[in-house]
Each structure stands twice: as C-alpha cells, then as structure tokens.
Amino acid sequence: MEIVPLGPGFAAELRGLTLAQIAIDDAAYRDARAAFEEHSVLVFRGQEVSDDTQLAFSRRFGPPEVTKVGSIGTGTHFVTLTTIGPDGKVVPPDHRYALRNKANQLWHTDSSFKPVPALTSVLSARIIPARGGETEFVSTRLAFERLDPALRKKLESSFAWHDYGHSRAQIAPGLATPEERAALPPQCWRMVWKNPANGRGALYLASHAYAIEGMEPAAGKALIDELMAAATAPGRSYLHAWRGGDVVMWDNRATMHRGRPWPSHEARLMVRTTISATTADGLAAMRPPPRQAAE
Ligand SMILES: [Fe+2]
C-alpha cells in the first residue's frame, strides 16, 4: 500500500489496495483504517465498483445507515444522488433533485442531524459530468488546532444544535418535507469530536448547526458562522475532481465537505453508503449531559 498526500495537511490517495481486498482481508482493512484515522479523506482510483462491493467495504468500518425517508433509496443502505429523473432525462434546475444537490453545496458533515451521527461516508462515481461537480473537503481537525487555546477549551465543553430543516431552508422553503422534519428532530452534539485513535479533537459543525446551548440565539449563530468561515477559508481545502472508477471516503467527525456545481443539463449519478459512529469512534462523549438534552 502506498499513501500519496493530496490536500493541505489532510486527504490522501491509497494506492495498491482495492475496496474488494479491504472487504475480505483483515490486514488490508487495518492499514486502510489507520490511514483513515490519520488522513481523514481517502481517495481510491480505478475501482470496479458495484453496490455489493461498496457495501461490503463500507461495513468494515461499522454499521451501515438505513437511508432516511424522503431520499432515493429509502429503507436500503444506499443513497443515490442524481439529477436523472424517473424518465431517464436530466431534471430541470427547479426540480427537488436539483435543489437537493444545491443543499449539498453548503459546507456540511453528513448525518449530524440524525440521532446516531455518521463516522464515515463512502461515495462512488457512477455517472459524472465532463466538468464541474467536484467534492471539496476541509479538515475541521486542523481548523480546531488553529484556534486559540482559550476558545478551544470553551468549545470542548460547548454543545450545538443541528437540524436538517435548518440547512434545507437555506435553499428553498419546504425543501425538507413535513414528513422529513417529523422524522428528524433537532440533535445536540458537543462541538469538538475527540478521535479515540489519536486523541486529536475536531470541530463538529455543519450547515445543519443553528444554535449553541446556553448562548443567546444570535450570539450562538454568529460564533457558528465565524468558526465555519475560519474552517473553510481559501487555501484550506482539498478539491476532488472525479474520474470514472473513483471512490472517496471521509471522516465525518473531522471534516466538512460540499458539492460543487456543474452544468445543469449534464447528468451526474453518485452512490453513497454511510456508516454510523459507535462508542469505539468516540460517540458517547459527543452526547450532552442529560439536563441539556432535556430541552
Ligand atoms: Fe454530504
């Protein structure tokens, strides 16, 4: 296995290992897992990906999420991100599929709005546009480590509220349906996720975050916005330009990402599997003390 660094202090390509090998070989998994803990974003090129291979690989890292209500793939372990409608044609820019892609273009971490947040997401390119449609990543671990010590200390004992409806409302009112909002009530998480494998903390933030527990709403939102801006400042990102056969996985505890636009008449189809975080991934320490969760 060869590790080729890609981004500013994080993200790496893993060469000499396939998803299929990692799915069946314990030593290959251990190497990939160590690289995941260290580099936060892993890129695999030239893979032959089927849904089965992707799921078998993903399962190595933990329990797969079941796709939520309102997404393509509900009830399965797969999320299909596409602009191709049921008739096989690319949908118009005001279609719900297109608006959802727009919502994915806000900086976020996956599943922070769910009762069990995600450890990792695995995304494979199935149909890609000729240009555009990149996925851009930042390290919230490096962003956290750049903050001054007093703020780091404050954030380690602060908790933020995350809501799917909040991020969707930034794109279009009603983009999150009443059914989705009912299924996904706001969640409260510690603002720093400490990685048990290396002890390093990372800001746990997303477009879904809207308030900080115990802070006046406007002040809390202003601090969230300031931290998001610092984490995503120019020069801090790794931009992944997709090629056929690419699979990218990222650590939702230590990164944020966003989709980039592409010409709206071009088709794009990506398949995501998402692995839930467990106690071994540092999840228990993310939950607020009971009195704060009671709000
Ligand atoms: Fe995402």
Residues whose N, C-alpha, C, O or C-beta is under 5 A from the ligand:
A	BS01	LIG	D110
